[in-house]
Amino acid sequence: MKEQGRVWICVADNRRARLLTSANAPPGRRRRLEVLDSIDNEREELQHGRPSPRTAKEGHSYASLGHEDDERLVRFAADVVSWLHRLASDQNVEQLAIFAGPQLLGAMRKAYTPELTSLIREQKADLGNLTPAQLAQHGAVLGALQEMELELEEVELSG
């Protein structure tokens, strides 16, 4: 059963992604965001035993650091999307605002499933270092929350 008035936010950066939720705050009260779950980027070191310039012998560079970073980003983005898809299904999420930097958002977009795409509202903002209390006061987050709440109210009134 869907929880009325509950909104969902994913805040992601290259190190971790957090799924936060918030119920409608009563009039005059400050909104609180709570972390429901998180996923860390466990791909700090290269996968598949590929050589790295950091470990290469002097004068023998096998891969560029930029390529390695891109590969880690793409893999982490796919992990985050898979994790979000599972959580969105388990929690009956109707709308999800994703806050991430442009590179991570672009990599995530390539991995979206059709079911997840219909729920998502993307926001290009790197807010991964903010606490839930700071996120609840951030202008971009407040704007997204208000828009999603209005849409939920419209759906409840029409249904």
C-alpha positions in Angstrom: 0.0 0.0 0.0 1.3 3.4 -0.9 2.0 5.9 1.8 0.1 9.2 1.0 2.1 12.4 1.1 5.5 10.6 1.2 8.1 11.9 -1.2 11.4 10.3 -2.2 14.8 11.7 -3.0 18.1 10.1 -4.1 21.2 12.1 -3.5 24.3 10.7 -5.2 27.9 11.5 -5.9 30.8 9.4 -7.0 31.3 7.9 -3.5 27.7 7.0 -2.4 24.0 7.3 -3.0 21.4 7.8 -0.4 17.6 7.3 -0.6 15.8 9.8 1.6 12.1 10.1 2.4 9.9 12.7 3.9 6.2 12.8 4.9 4.3 16.0 4.5 5.1 18.3 7.4 2.2 19.8 9.3 1.6 23.5 8.7 4.2 25.6 10.5 6.6 22.7 11.0 10.0 22.2 9.4 10.3 19.3 7.0 12.5 16.4 8.0 14.3 14.1 5.7 15.3 10.6 6.8 17.8 8.3 5.2 16.0 5.1 4.3 19.0 3.3 2.7 22.4 4.0 1.1 24.9 2.4 -1.2 28.6 3.0 -1.3 30.9 2.9 -4.3 32.9 -0.2 -3.6 34.8 0.1 -6.9 37.6 2.1 -5.5 40.2 -0.2 -7.1 40.1 -1.5 -10.6 38.1 -4.6 -11.4 39.1 -7.5 -13.7 42.8 -7.3 -12.8 43.5 -4.6 -15.3 46.9 -2.9 -15.0 46.9 0.6 -13.7 49.4 3.5 -14.1 49.6 3.6 -10.4 51.0 0.1 -10.3 52.8 0.1 -13.6 56.6 -0.2 -13.7 58.5 3.0 -14.5 58.0 4.0 -18.1 55.1 1.5 -18.7 51.7 3.1 -18.5 48.9 0.7 -19.5 45.8 2.8 -19.1 44.9 6.4 -18.4 43.6 7.4 -15.0 40.7 9.2 -16.8 39.6 6.0 -18.4 39.7 4.2 -15.1 37.7 6.9 -13.4 35.1 6.9 -16.2 34.8 3.1 -16.0 34.3 3.2 -12.2 31.6 6.0 -12.7 29.7 4.0 -15.2 29.7 0.8 -13.1 28.7 2.7 -10.0 25.9 4.5 -11.9 24.6 1.1 -13.0 24.8 -0.2 -9.4 22.9 2.8 -8.2 20.2 2.5 -10.8 19.7 -1.2 -10.0 19.5 -0.4 -6.3 17.0 2.4 -6.9 14.9 0.1 -9.1 14.7 -2.5 -6.4 13.9 0.0 -3.6 11.4 1.9 -5.7 9.5 -1.4 -6.3 9.8 -2.5 -2.7 8.6 0.9 -1.3 5.9 1.6 -3.9 7.6 4.8 -4.9 5.5 7.0 -7.2 7.9 9.9 -7.7 11.7 10.1 -7.2 13.9 13.2 -7.4 17.5 12.4 -8.1 20.2 14.9 -7.2 23.6 14.2 -8.7 26.3 15.9 -10.7 26.0 16.0 -14.5 28.5 13.2 -15.2 26.9 10.8 -12.8 23.4 11.7 -14.0 24.4 11.0 -17.6 25.8 7.6 -16.7 22.7 6.8 -14.6 20.4 7.8 -17.4 22.0 5.2 -19.7 21.0 2.5 -17.2 17.5 3.6 -16.3 14.8 1.0 -16.7 11.4 2.1 -18.3 9.7 1.6 -15.0 12.2 3.8 -13.2 12.2 6.4 -15.9 8.5 7.1 -15.4 9.2 7.9 -11.7 12.3 10.1 -12.0 12.7 13.9 -11.8 16.4 14.7 -12.4 18.1 17.6 -10.7 21.7 18.5 -11.7 23.1 19.3 -8.2 26.0 17.7 -6.4 24.6 17.6 -2.9 26.3 14.4 -1.7 28.2 16.2 1.2 25.1 17.6 2.8 23.4 16.1 5.8 19.7 15.3 5.8 19.0 18.5 7.8 20.9 20.6 5.3 19.2 18.9 2.4 15.8 19.7 3.9 16.7 23.4 3.8 18.4 23.5 0.4 16.5 25.5 -2.2 16.7 22.9 -5.0 15.5 20.1 -2.7 12.6 22.3 -1.3 11.5 23.1 -4.8 11.5 19.5 -5.9 9.7 18.4 -2.8 7.0 21.1 -3.3 6.5 20.1 -6.9 6.2 16.4 -6.1 3.8 17.1 -3.2 1.5 19.2 -5.5 1.4 16.4 -8.0 0.6 13.9 -5.3 -2.2 16.1 -4.1 -3.6 16.4 -7.6 -3.5 12.6 -8.0 -5.3 12.1 -4.7 -8.0 14.7 -5.5 -8.6 13.2 -9.0 -8.6 9.6 -7.7 
